[in-house]
Amino acid sequence: MKTQFPLRKDQEYIHLIQLLKATNMVDNGALAQELVVEGEVKVNGEVEYQKRKKIRKGDKVEIWEEIIEVI
């Protein structure tokens, strides 16, 4: 499944764990951090281990066969 997440006009990026929470992929920040640290999240096709990775327009985040496209 594919989800689109629009950044606000005044927003240059969103941190990876914030994006996972904002799109309701996880219930809380602790779970988001755990999934990232365990290598369960990909950014643009590569496993990402940085919890505070800056996600920008055009990036694609993948978790559990779900794709979040930042627009």
C-alpha positions in Angstrom: 0.0 0.0 0.0 1.2 3.5 -0.8 0.5 6.6 1.4 1.4 10.2 0.5 2.5 12.6 3.3 2.6 16.3 2.4 5.1 18.5 4.2 3.8 21.8 5.3 5.0 24.8 3.2 7.2 26.0 6.1 8.6 22.5 6.6 11.9 21.5 4.9 12.0 18.0 6.4 10.5 15.7 9.0 12.5 13.3 11.2 12.0 9.7 10.4 10.4 8.7 13.7 8.1 11.7 13.6 7.0 10.6 10.1 6.2 7.1 11.3 4.1 8.5 14.1 2.4 11.2 11.9 1.3 8.5 9.4 0.0 6.2 12.2 2.4 3.5 11.2 3.3 3.2 14.9 1.4 4.0 18.1 4.3 5.8 19.8 7.8 7.1 19.5 9.4 4.3 21.4 8.1 1.7 19.0 9.2 3.9 16.0 12.7 4.2 17.5 12.9 0.4 18.1 11.9 -0.4 14.5 14.5 1.9 13.1 17.3 0.6 15.3 16.4 -3.0 14.4 16.6 -2.2 10.7 12.9 -2.6 9.9 12.6 0.7 8.0 14.0 1.6 4.6 14.5 5.1 3.1 14.7 5.2 -0.7 15.3 1.5 -0.8 18.1 1.4 1.8 17.8 0.2 5.4 18.0 3.2 7.7 19.3 3.1 11.2 19.2 6.9 12.0 16.2 7.7 14.2 16.5 11.4 13.4 17.1 11.0 9.7 15.8 14.0 7.9 13.1 12.9 5.4 12.5 15.4 2.6 10.2 15.9 -0.4 10.6 13.0 -2.8 11.9 10.5 -0.2 10.1 7.2 0.1 10.0 5.4 3.4 9.1 1.7 3.5 7.8 -0.2 6.6 6.0 -3.5 6.6 5.2 -3.5 2.9 3.8 0.0 3.2 5.4 2.9 1.3 5.2 6.5 2.5 5.9 9.0 -0.2 6.8 12.5 1.1 5.4 15.2 -1.2 
